[in-house]
Amino acid sequence: MRQIPATLVFFESPKRVTSFLKDALDTLGNRGGAVCREMTKLYEEVQRNSLSDLMGYYETHPPRGEVVIVIEGGSLSDTMGREARDVLLRKTLETHSLKEAVDLVAKAFGLSKREVYQHALELKHNQNEN
């Protein structure tokens, strides 16, 4: 599920909300989300925050009624994975300078330039050893 870029929607029992949020946090990472209670009813309530903050809130405020949990989709870097980033970085380094390759890959995957630069140096170092 980590690789799905679309928004995720779950219908959950109010008794299992905190355990569900913990599992989602462990599986998907600390993404943004919302816990919607009693949707389309008089006492509708929506809590929006990160999964870890939502989990903390609902540990002390157990919900009642119908619950829908909405979690933001994965980023491109989650979806593509490290292997795809490595392939693109290697190919880009063949035709571009280190700085240009880092800029292109960082933008494509939504990563920090520092992270991509460090990884590019590792790739070049490993390539020189072989």
PENOR-V776772 format. One line per field, one symbol per residue. ss: DSSP state (a for helix, b for strand, c for the rest). psi: psi as a letter, one per 20 degrees, with the letter a starting at -180 (. if undefined). burial: I if it has 24 or more other ideal C-beta (glycine too) atoms within 12 Angstrom, else O. A space follows every 10 residues. Layout:
# PENOR-V776772
ss: ???
psi: ???
burial: ???
This chain:
# PENOR-V776772
ss: cccccccbbb bbcaaaaaaa aaaaaaaacc cbbbbbbccc ccccbbbbbb aaaaaaaaaa ccccccbbbb bccccaaaaa aaaaaaaaaa aaaaaccaaa aaaaaaaaac ccaaaaaaaa aaaaaaaaac
psi: hhioirpppp pqphhjgghg hgggghgirm rqrqopplqj rhkpppppaq hghggggihi mprqappppp pqrqrhhggh rhghggghgg ghhhirrggg gggghgghjk rqhgghgghg ggggghhhh.
burial: OOOOOOOIOI OIOIOOIIOI IOOIIOOIOO IIIIIIIOOO OOOOIOIOIO IOOIIOIIOO OOIOOOIIII IIOIOOIIOO OOOOIOOIIO OIIOOOOOOO IIOIIIOIIO IOOOOIIOII OOIOOOOOOO
